[in-house]
Amino acid sequence: MKNKYSLILIALILLVPALIPSCMWPFQSSSLPTISSFTASPASVTAGGSVVLSWNVSSATTIIIDQGVGIVDTTGSAAVTPATTTTYTLTAVNASGANSKTAVVTVTGTSATTTIPPPGPPLIQYFTVTPTGITPKGTAVLSWSVVGASSVTIDNGIGNVAPANTRAVSPNFTTTYMLTALNPAGTSLGYAVLTVASASPPSTTGPSNNKDWLGSTYTYEYHYPGCSIAQNIPFPSRIWFDTVAQAKAAGYHACPVCKPPK
């Protein structure tokens, strides 16, 4: 009898570890994408040499590499030829957010002339958002590359940034991001519009009746359509609301000049 109970006890000990994962699965939370690897080979080259970037990512809906590489598959490689020492950033996105990893390529043998920026205002090589449309609580990635700037900033709470990089964003409503690049010769501006879908999106084509309100995605103010300030809102930054309540729900406030209802 003693041997019988001993065998039962041993069977239970062996069975419990196998049952624990299946019992806990309802309590497991979603996680960020996993970047198993992101490497540059070779990590150091002379000027004009080529490097192969390789990566392996899982659980991501969108994967993007900056410095002009763009959107990539979950596993792959890409040849690049950086002119100077460059940091490449891979950003992976899913419904839970974003994860990123960098790979540095050191370039030797470059002359001082290769680092002199072009004359005139900064050059914005690109400023994009991927994807261009998300649902509320979704995530998109801003990517940019600027040459010859002493200062680069992005509005909507992002602030000062590196001349070339990526940033994950999750706005609650359609947002126009503005990149401002400065140097002693002048200023350059770049725009990227991220559309956020909603159950009853406001009109963006124009007023449907006299009760509509014109908003600015840059200042987050809503105006009477005839307001002098509203008339100067750039087209990419215009958004129309059917009611004041709809504008306020989207985070907008009343214009201090035309003073619409609050």
Buried (B, 14 or more C-beta within 10 A) or exposed (E): EEEEEEEEEEEEEEEEEEEEEEEEEEEEEEEBBEBEEBBBEEEEBEBEBEBEBBBEBEBBEBBBBBBEBBEBEBEEEBEBEBEEBBBBBBBBBBEEBBBBBEBEBBBEEBEEEEEEBEEEBBBBBBBBBBBEEBEEEBBBBBBBBBBBBEBBBBEBEBEEBBBBBBBBBBBEBBBBBBBBBBBEBEEBEBBBBBBBEBEEBBEEEEBEEEEBBBBBBBBBBBBBBEBEBBEEBEEEBBBBBBBBEBBBBBEBBBBEEBEBEE
